[in-house]
Amino acid sequence: MNRPLRVLVTGAGGQVGVDLVDILRGELPWGASSTYLPDARAVEDDEFEVLALTHHELDITDRDRVSAALHATRPDVVIHLAAYTAVDRAETDADACFAVNAAGTGNLSDAAHDTGTHLIAVSTDYVFDGMKGASYVEEDRTNPLSVYGASKRDGEVLCRPEDTIVRTSWVMGVRGKNVVHVIADRAASGESVRFVKDQTGTVTVASDLARSLVSVARTRPGGIWHVANTGTTTWYDIADFVGRTLGRDDDFATAILTSDLSPAPLAHRPERSDLDTTKWRSHFAAMPKWTDGVERLVRDRLLRVTP
Ligand SMILES: NC(=O)c1ccc[n+]([C@@H]2O[C@H](COP(=O)([O-])OP(=O)(O)OC[C@H]3O[C@@H](n4cnc5c(N)ncnc54)[C@H](OP(=O)(O)O)[C@@H]3O)[C@@H](O)[C@H]2O)c1
């Protein structure tokens, strides 16, 4: 039998990280699909040796420590999830955001290059400005509207052609802070919600993305890949769907415009940044529909004992 593939995960304590580490270890995290196998292969016992590093264990802004960590552990693959993800806070904290998302990613690409490790860096739809008027393909021109988007774009630029960049969007998991929890709590308590209908995008369920990253780690293709659940939607439609899944009706979610938000969010977000996943679907199985994924999240968060 081949030796296990040694996979180092940065940002392993984040919402994608916790699901990815479970899947690499052969477990099915909360909210996961039991049938979505992008390359038709289940994770085998001892297929992966997992080095899961949280922020506390490896700060990716520390160039020397990043280099030392990769030289000491010699992973085959790094799945790089560590990121500064507070999109609005980044507008007034740009240096910190760029230090993590741009320089930190550069540190990993350099160390991976020095150690013969394949880097898989996760990026975002917010590298686009949303003006295309159609789904974004991998080759489309980037033009971020926010500090967060610019920092992630710079992180992409600091990667090498042989690295793999996985762009994803609107990530939500059972574990981790995201909008589904807010909506579901309001639905359960009888309150109503207002969500914008003038931002269109693609939902990505954290465990579905994690499952896709396992297939990317096996194949290590290089280049840019768009990975998201199937179908486009808006924040309002997500809220309405979650409400209906929990038994609420027309009275639950109200559609508003971004200009109605008060106070106005600090960061500008693209009006339409849904990711075209044709390239993904031509090499791997299509991701589940977003409604299927969000239904799993809503169901499993109710089953979870500890929030
Ligand atoms: N969430 C989304 O909607 C979304 C959309 C598109 C793309 N993405 C990308 O997907 C990836 C995973 O996102 P996620 O949703 O899992 O984010 P997340 O839950 O915010 O996790 C990010 C993790 O990175 C850690 N981190 C922050 N600064 C770090 C540093 N200097 N060194 C090491 N670790 C650090 C955080 O730790 P602390 O919390 O302890 O600081 C956190 O555990 C990121 O690259 C993100 O940009 C996310």
The ligand as an SDF file (V2000), in Angstrom:
LIG
                    3D

 48 52  0  0  0  0  0  0  0  0999 V2000
  -16.3780   32.6550    4.5550 N   0  0  0  0  0  0  0  0  0  0  0  0
  -16.6850   32.9580    3.2900 C   0  0  0  0  0  0  0  0  0  0  0  0
  -17.8170   33.3230    2.9610 O   0  0  0  0  0  0  0  0  0  0  0  0
  -15.6350   32.8130    2.2180 C   0  0  0  0  0  0  0  0  0  0  0  0
  -15.9610   33.1600    0.8930 C   0  0  0  0  0  0  0  0  0  0  0  0
  -15.0040   33.0200   -0.1070 C   0  0  0  0  0  0  0  0  0  0  0  0
  -13.7400   32.5570    0.2090 C   0  0  0  0  0  0  0  0  0  0  0  0
  -13.4430   32.2530    1.5060 N   0  0  0  0  0  0  0  0  0  0  0  0
  -12.0780   31.8010    1.8090 C   0  0  0  0  0  0  0  0  0  0  0  0
  -12.1680   30.4630    2.2690 O   0  0  0  0  0  0  0  0  0  0  0  0
  -11.0900   30.2150    3.1790 C   0  0  0  0  0  0  0  0  0  0  0  0
  -11.6500   29.6060    4.4540 C   0  0  0  0  0  0  0  0  0  0  0  0
  -12.5770   30.5300    5.0040 O   0  0  0  0  0  0  0  0  0  0  0  0
  -13.4520   30.2240    6.3080 P   0  0  0  0  0  0  0  0  0  0  0  0
  -14.8520   30.5690    5.9710 O   0  0  0  0  0  0  0  0  0  0  0  0
  -13.1230   28.8900    6.8640 O   0  0  0  0  0  0  0  0  0  0  0  0
  -12.8950   31.3600    7.2520 O   0  0  0  0  0  0  0  0  0  0  0  0
  -12.8130   31.4260    8.8420 P   0  0  0  0  0  0  0  0  0  0  0  0
  -13.8640   30.5920    9.4660 O   0  0  0  0  0  0  0  0  0  0  0  0
  -12.7340   32.8820    9.1760 O   0  0  0  0  0  0  0  0  0  0  0  0
  -11.4160   30.7240    9.1220 O   0  0  0  0  0  0  0  0  0  0  0  0
  -10.1940   31.3700    8.8520 C   0  0  0  0  0  0  0  0  0  0  0  0
   -9.1920   30.8570    9.8510 C   0  0  0  0  0  0  0  0  0  0  0  0
   -7.9500   31.5120    9.6130 O   0  0  0  0  0  0  0  0  0  0  0  0
   -7.3760   31.7990   10.8660 C   0  0  0  0  0  0  0  0  0  0  0  0
   -6.3920   32.8610   10.7620 N   0  0  0  0  0  0  0  0  0  0  0  0
   -6.6050   34.1990   10.7280 C   0  0  0  0  0  0  0  0  0  0  0  0
   -5.4270   34.8370   10.6790 N   0  0  0  0  0  0  0  0  0  0  0  0
   -4.4590   33.8910   10.6820 C   0  0  0  0  0  0  0  0  0  0  0  0
   -3.0400   33.9270   10.6540 C   0  0  0  0  0  0  0  0  0  0  0  0
   -2.3700   35.0760   10.6470 N   0  0  0  0  0  0  0  0  0  0  0  0
   -2.3690   32.7540   10.6800 N   0  0  0  0  0  0  0  0  0  0  0  0
   -3.0330   31.5780   10.7260 C   0  0  0  0  0  0  0  0  0  0  0  0
   -4.3530   31.4830   10.7700 N   0  0  0  0  0  0  0  0  0  0  0  0
   -5.0620   32.6410   10.7420 C   0  0  0  0  0  0  0  0  0  0  0  0
   -8.5470   32.1630   11.7520 C   0  0  0  0  0  0  0  0  0  0  0  0
   -8.1890   32.0000   13.1120 O   0  0  0  0  0  0  0  0  0  0  0  0
   -8.7550   33.0320   14.2310 P   0  0  0  0  0  0  0  0  0  0  0  0
  -10.2420   33.0460   14.0450 O   0  0  0  0  0  0  0  0  0  0  0  0
   -8.2900   32.4230   15.5050 O   0  0  0  0  0  0  0  0  0  0  0  0
   -8.1180   34.3490   13.9060 O   0  0  0  0  0  0  0  0  0  0  0  0
   -9.5960   31.1410   11.3110 C   0  0  0  0  0  0  0  0  0  0  0  0
   -9.5110   29.9600   12.0580 O   0  0  0  0  0  0  0  0  0  0  0  0
  -10.3780   31.5520    3.3460 C   0  0  0  0  0  0  0  0  0  0  0  0
   -9.2930   31.6070    2.4630 O   0  0  0  0  0  0  0  0  0  0  0  0
  -11.4100   32.5710    2.9050 C   0  0  0  0  0  0  0  0  0  0  0  0
  -10.8170   33.7680    2.4420 O   0  0  0  0  0  0  0  0  0  0  0  0
  -14.3550   32.3610    2.5060 C   0  0  0  0  0  0  0  0  0  0  0  0
  1  2  1  0
  2  3  2  0
  2  4  1  0
  4  5  1  0
  4 48  2  0
  5  6  2  0
  6  7  1  0
  7  8  2  0
  8  9  1  0
  8 48  1  0
  9 10  1  0
  9 46  1  0
 10 11  1  0
 11 12  1  0
 11 44  1  0
 12 13  1  0
 13 14  1  0
 14 15  2  0
 14 16  1  0
 14 17  1  0
 17 18  1  0
 18 19  2  0
 18 20  1  0
 18 21  1  0
 21 22  1  0
 22 23  1  0
 23 24  1  0
 23 42  1  0
 24 25  1  0
 25 26  1  0
 25 36  1  0
 26 27  1  0
 26 35  1  0
 27 28  2  0
 28 29  1  0
 29 30  1  0
 29 35  2  0
 30 31  1  0
 30 32  2  0
 32 33  1  0
 33 34  2  0
 34 35  1  0
 36 37  1  0
 36 42  1  0
 37 38  1  0
 38 39  2  0
 38 40  1  0
 38 41  1  0
 42 43  1  0
 44 45  1  0
 44 46  1  0
 46 47  1  0
M  CHG  2   8   1  16  -1
M  END
$$$$
